[in-house]
Amino acid sequence: MEKEKKTASDVFKTIAFIVIVVSIIRVFLAQAFNIPSGSMKPTLLVGDFILVNKLVYGDWSIGIPFSGIDFYRYKNRIAKPDRGDIIVFKYPENPKIDFIKRIIGLPGDVVEVKNDIVYINGKPLKRKKVGYFEEKNAKAVKYIETIPRKYNGKKHSYTVIEIFDGEGKNFGPVEVPEGHYFVLGDNRDNSRDSRFWGFVPDDYIIGQAFVIYFSIDTKSPGIRFNRIGRVLK
């Protein structure tokens, strides 16, 4: 009887330990999300499961009581979100919903979209046509778009698609407010993003998406092994 009680107690302690560890990881380090829509094609597909790094944009003020540091997160970021980063954030029109998009404009940037071309501070982002993105009932033009980084001084390239080439939604020019970001989906003609609802407040950012850890083809059920482990860029 004593042995059974001890065993039950050990099991409870083990479960409690696992719950605590998983909770800490989820709150401070990484969180899993799945992709329900095609707004980030071809970078992310419906059925992809991703991990989001919640530590990368850490806050200097956390854990420093009486430090005199302003607790306004945008000013205290260890690493600031940069152009080209893929972020998960709370949807500004309904914070209970999580969205995923790519950062295009930083605070103070002037952003404009004309005939599918994105302009940052009056300069167009370079694009190179690289073929087509094809699915069963759709065909889109595929481009490599290059964006200048701000915080590391480098350029970053990624793939976008246009279903209706040259007929995308025109927008701006607008200046991104302090403490906010302008985001776009990589599937430019099928993405509800900053062109429609505005900017992402800094405090709404959950973290940076960095890897696909699992992927299921929802149309013809099966595991997409070629996407597992793919690092996002």
C-alpha positions in Angstrom: 0.0 0.0 0.0 2.8 2.4 1.0 4.6 1.5 -2.3 1.5 2.4 -4.3 1.1 5.7 -2.6 4.8 6.5 -3.3 4.4 5.5 -6.9 1.3 7.7 -7.4 3.2 10.6 -5.7 6.1 10.1 -8.0 3.9 10.1 -11.1 2.2 13.3 -9.9 5.5 15.0 -9.4 6.8 13.9 -12.8 3.6 15.2 -14.5 3.8 18.5 -12.6 7.5 18.9 -13.6 6.7 18.3 -17.3 3.8 20.8 -17.2 6.1 23.4 -15.6 8.9 22.9 -18.0 6.6 22.9 -21.1 4.9 26.1 -19.7 8.2 27.8 -19.3 9.4 26.9 -22.8 6.0 28.0 -24.2 6.0 31.3 -22.4 9.6 32.4 -22.7 11.4 30.3 -25.4 9.4 28.8 -28.3 5.8 28.1 -29.3 4.3 25.9 -31.9 1.8 27.2 -34.5 0.1 25.7 -37.6 -0.6 27.5 -40.8 -4.3 27.6 -41.7 -4.3 29.9 -44.8 -2.3 30.5 -47.9 -1.4 34.1 -47.3 2.3 33.3 -46.9 2.7 31.0 -49.9 5.2 29.9 -51.2 7.2 30.3 -48.0 4.5 28.7 -45.8 1.8 26.3 -47.0 -1.5 25.3 -45.4 -0.7 22.4 -43.2 2.8 23.5 -42.2 3.6 23.4 -38.4 6.1 26.0 -37.3 8.1 26.9 -34.2 8.2 30.6 -33.2 11.2 32.0 -31.3 9.8 34.1 -28.4 13.2 34.9 -26.9 14.8 36.5 -30.0 13.1 39.8 -29.4 13.7 39.8 -25.6 13.2 42.8 -23.3 16.1 44.2 -21.4 13.8 45.4 -18.7 12.4 42.0 -17.8 13.8 40.8 -14.5 15.5 44.1 -13.6 13.3 45.6 -10.9 14.1 49.1 -9.7 16.5 49.6 -12.7 14.9 52.8 -13.8 14.5 51.4 -17.3 11.3 52.5 -19.1 9.2 49.3 -19.5 8.1 50.4 -23.0 9.2 47.2 -24.9 10.0 48.8 -28.2 12.8 50.8 -26.7 14.2 47.8 -24.7 14.3 45.1 -27.2 17.6 43.0 -27.0 17.3 42.5 -30.8 14.8 44.6 -32.7 12.5 43.1 -35.4 14.0 43.8 -38.8 12.8 44.1 -42.4 12.3 40.6 -43.8 11.6 38.9 -40.5 8.6 36.5 -40.5 6.7 37.3 -37.3 3.6 35.9 -35.5 1.6 38.6 -33.8 -1.9 39.3 -32.4 -4.2 40.5 -35.2 -4.8 44.2 -34.4 -8.5 44.0 -35.3 -9.0 41.0 -33.0 -6.1 40.3 -30.6 -7.5 36.9 -29.8 -6.4 35.7 -33.3 -2.8 35.1 -34.2 -1.5 36.2 -37.6 1.8 35.5 -39.5 3.3 37.9 -42.0 6.6 39.4 -43.1 7.9 42.7 -41.8 8.4 45.2 -44.6 8.4 48.6 -43.0 10.0 49.7 -39.7 9.1 52.6 -37.5 9.8 55.8 -39.4 9.9 54.1 -42.8 7.7 55.5 -45.6 6.0 52.5 -47.4 4.2 52.5 -50.7 2.9 49.8 -53.1 2.5 50.6 -56.8 1.6 48.0 -59.4 2.9 45.2 -57.2 6.2 46.9 -56.5 7.0 47.8 -52.9 8.8 51.1 -52.2 10.6 51.8 -48.9 11.6 55.5 -48.4 11.1 56.2 -52.1 13.2 53.3 -53.3 11.7 50.2 -55.0 12.5 46.7 -53.8 14.4 44.8 -56.4 12.5 41.8 -58.0 13.6 39.0 -60.2 11.1 36.7 -61.9 12.1 33.1 -61.3 9.2 31.1 -62.7 5.8 30.0 -61.5 4.2 28.6 -58.4 1.6 26.0 -59.5 -1.1 24.2 -57.6 -4.0 22.1 -58.9 -6.3 25.1 -59.6 -3.9 28.0 -59.6 -0.8 29.4 -61.2 1.1 32.4 -60.0 4.2 34.3 -61.0 7.1 33.7 -58.6 9.7 36.4 -57.8 12.7 36.8 -55.6 12.3 40.0 -53.8 15.2 41.7 -52.0 14.9 44.0 -49.0 17.5 46.0 -47.2 18.1 45.2 -43.6 18.4 48.1 -41.1 20.1 46.7 -38.1 22.8 44.5 -39.6 23.2 46.5 -42.8 22.7 43.4 -45.1 20.2 42.6 -47.8 17.7 39.8 -47.4 16.0 37.9 -50.3 12.8 35.8 -50.2 10.2 34.5 -52.6 6.8 36.1 -53.2 4.0 35.3 -55.7 1.6 37.3 -57.7 -1.6 35.6 -58.9 -2.6 38.7 -61.0 0.7 40.0 -62.1 0.8 43.8 -62.1 -2.7 44.2 -60.7 -2.0 44.1 -57.0 -3.6 46.5 -54.4 -1.9 50.0 -54.5 -1.2 51.5 -51.1 0.2 54.6 -49.6 2.6 56.2 -49.3 2.3 56.2 -45.5 4.9 56.6 -42.7 5.1 53.8 -40.2 4.4 55.2 -36.7 6.8 54.9 -33.8 6.5 51.5 -32.1 4.7 49.9 -35.1 5.5 47.7 -38.1 4.2 47.4 -41.7 3.7 43.7 -42.7 2.8 41.9 -45.9 2.0 38.3 -46.8 4.3 36.7 -49.4 1.2 35.7 -51.4 0.6 39.4 -52.4 -2.8 39.0 -54.1 -4.2 36.7 -51.4 -3.2 38.3 -48.1 -5.1 40.5 -45.7 -2.2 42.6 -44.2 -1.1 46.1 -43.4 -2.6 47.4 -46.7 -6.0 46.6 -45.3 -6.0 47.0 -41.5 -2.9 49.1 -40.7 0.2 48.6 -38.6 1.3 46.0 -36.0 1.9 47.5 -32.5 5.2 46.3 -31.1 3.6 44.8 -28.0 1.4 42.6 -30.3 4.5 40.7 -31.5 4.7 37.1 -30.2 7.9 36.1 -31.8 9.9 35.2 -35.0 9.0 32.1 -37.0 12.2 30.1 -37.7 11.6 26.5 -38.7 9.0 24.1 -40.1 8.9 21.1 -37.8 6.1 19.2 -39.5 3.9 19.5 -42.6 0.8 17.8 -43.8 -0.7 18.1 -47.2 -4.4 18.9 -46.5 -5.6 18.4 -50.1 -4.2 14.9 -50.7 -3.6 13.7 -47.1 0.0 12.8 -46.5 3.2 14.0 -44.8 5.3 16.5 -46.7 8.7 15.1 -45.6 10.6 17.5 -47.9 9.4 20.5 -45.8 10.2 19.1 -42.4 13.2 20.9 -40.9 13.1 23.8 -43.4 14.5 27.0 -41.9 12.4 30.0 -42.7 13.9 33.1 -44.3 
